[in-house]
Amino acid sequence: MHAIDKKRGKWIRRVIQIVFFLYIFAVVFSHYIEKKGFDLPWGVLNNFHAVCPFGAVETAGRLILDGRFIPKIHESNLWVFSGVMLVTLLFGSVFCGYLCPLGSVQEWIGLLGKRIFKKKYNRFIGEKLDHALGYLRYGMLILILLKTTQAVSLVFQRVDPYYALFHFWMGDVFFTALIVLGTVLLLSLFFERPWCRWFCPFGALLGLVQLLSPWKIRCIERICSSCSGCSRACPMHIPVHKRPSVIDTRCNRCGSCIDACRMEGAITYSLPGKSFVLKKKLAIGVLAIALFSAPILFAHTGGLFKTSNRPAGRRGQLVLQDIKGSMTLKEIARGLSMDMETLASILGIPTEIPDSTRVYDLEDIDEYLTMKNVKGKLSEYLGSS
């Protein structure tokens, strides 16, 4: 691969990262705009939780045991998760290397770290300790699954740097999550993707799934000069040149090893037997996005991409803990099988308030009408009736 092609490949991957980062930011900003009272034509974009693939993992315990989702998680999460799984099963952890916004931000900060520390960057600790720390991801994954199932809530949100990254300016982020985010970004000046390689529970799961992928980074022994340039270039310190194929769960298919190889064709991203070699990062990115989008587009087309835990107009099927701030008074009244006058009386609001008023707008009418107090009033009424 010529030097100019390698340089172009790096920028193509970076452009894909930027585009996906802006997409997630658009989701968050759309939700912020909606909360300010503006109606948006794209309903599915205004829910950050609805497009989080890890949400499907978090709700797995309750879904298996109780057949229900935890609050804030919906059918849409399963479709997004399916897209990520489809990409990972075929191509490996390309989602981590190309599409994950938090991974991209760490990588961008790392560019500054490389300028400051040069060859010392990403080598402040030994490789054995680095590899040992990687097992923390699996502990995080198991702990989150257990705690989320037990608490029936998104307990991970309290420390989630991904959520904090896109919501720190909205004032609804736990302080602990901000601390974790700040620590991760600071560590990114010294280490390549510290969250991804040591702590990310979703990355741990994708790393295991990618072991089944037929497309792998492969070292062709008869061409390789054993210069170890590929291994030195690997951000995750994987000894690429010592293995016929990379099966390390931390590999995110970034392609740094291929770019560093001086022997044409010695390191490839291919199927077994060096057949069907993918040389262009544009092709990898396009295929990844296409496979990621396929289940989501299918769900949209079939009306299956639901961002609510219940059919919106179904009477008497609403559970208190599933009430969201974006719900209207009309939806709540219908879901609880009561008329608007009864609901207004319970909440202590004037009956002339439009039934299209959303729950999070009630605080503008009465500062006491927070989400917690709204649920408390309804719970008290339903418990005594």
Number of C-alpha atoms within 10 A of each C-alpha: 14 10 11 8 14 19 11 15 19 16 14 18 20 18 15 19 24 17 13 18 18 13 14 18 17 16 20 21 19 22 20 16 13 16 16 11 11 11 11 13 8 9 12 18 19 23 19 20 19 25 24 20 21 20 24 24 21 26 26 20 21 19 15 11 9 10 11 15 23 25 17 21 27 23 19 26 25 25 28 26 20 20 23 26 22 19 23 27 19 19 26 31 30 25 25 25 22 26 24 19 24 23 23 21 17 22 22 17 19 24 15 15 21 17 11 13 13 11 9 12 19 24 15 10 9 10 13 9 9 18 16 10 14 21 14 16 21 18 14 18 19 11 14 18 20 14 16 20 21 12 11 17 19 20 16 17 15 16 18 20 26 19 23 25 19 20 19 16 9 11 9 10 20 16 14 15 21 21 15 18 22 15 14 20 24 16 19 25 24 21 26 25 26 26 24 24 26 21 21 22 24 19 26 23 18 23 21 18 17 26 20 15 18 14 26 25 25 24 24 18 14 7 12 18 14 15 12 16 18 24 21 17 19 20 21 23 19 22 17 25 25 14 14 14 19 21 20 15 20 24 25 24 22 18 24 16 23 28 22 18 22 17 14 12 18 19 27 25 25 19 17 14 9 17 11 12 16 15 18 16 21 18 13 18 21 12 15 24 20 14 20 23 19 16 20 22 17 13 17 15 10 9 9 14 22 19 22 19 20 15 12 16 12 13 15 13 16 20 12 16 13 16 21 16 14 16 16 19 20 19 20 27 20 20 21 19 15 14 12 19 13 12 22 17 11 15 17 13 15 11 13 9 13 12 15 11 16 19 19 18 19 20 12 10 11 11 9 12 21 17 16 9 12 19 17 15 16 15 14 11 13 12 8 6 6
